[in-house]
Amino acid sequence: RGWGEQPIVSDYLSRFRDGASQVRRAFAKATSRSVNMGFLPGHTIGRYRIKSRLGAGAFGTVYLAWDEQLHRDVAIKVPHRCQLDSYGQRDRFLREARVLAGLKHPGIVPVYDSGRLDDDRVYLVMQYVKGQSLRERMNAARLDVNQAVNIVADAADAVHCAHRNGVVHRDLKPGNILIDTDGRVHVADFGLAICDTDVNAG
């Protein structure tokens, strides 16, 4: 079927008569996981129109989207429902987004916006960094010593800024260190961070 179209079980039952039970099981499994299927190109999240999926991890899915008000590309992270399964957890996520938005450092991907969808899911809008992750860079070619030292130093400086502001990343890894097309280092994905709001709430 076409990209973005929803499959219809009767279509597949008519085409695969000998495998009706397998078809029904597949659709049942897909339905049970539909909350994690995410957004398709053309769907909107607030004022942001989805262009493509950038990636997904244990905490959530990240999309490339177009800000229809400010006319710029952004990255949007939508946590999986299982990660924030109560109203209180989602509310804390939005409070922590405000803390992250206050981090000012050239090596930290800035937070632009956050919000709550009609179905009570929450999302975080960040700068879209065009380039590649450190993991992709390392897979493509071996880094020389000077490159490695400079990347680690830049990332450490960014993380130190976050620590000074009461934010601990907790998931720092090559996949969360981005290198833009000018070679600048950006620490991304503070989705698992501990902020002062966690400490105060505890």
C-alpha angles and dihedrals in degrees: 000000000000122000109278096013118128115239117237117219094216090059091058094042090056092048097044104037093157092054100046094130092050091049092051091048091050092051091046090052092047091050092051089053097041093107088068097045090092131191129331128215109285095030116119133226107194106309092340122100116209116238102173145329113267097189148304136233141173093288104041152316125279122212135190108231141172119240101223093195101048096026100232139115117258137178117237124198118201114187118225113257091240090060095054104027100156135058090240093055092049091048090051089050089058092047090051090049087063089053091050091048088060093060108107114190131121089230096054119080103240124235112231104178147345135196152156126258126222090261089054096254114138132219141192124216118208140171112281108235111205110212134056140298122255088248091058090046092051092047091052097050141348113265118233119232096261093050092049093048093049093049093048092047093050093047092047091052091052093048090048089056090052091049091052087056095050098260122127114191099208095185105059110155139134091272090060096049110084127198113201127214090269092054096253119145122234127183110219142178108050088170092122095041124134111226132186087263089067092052094046092046092051 
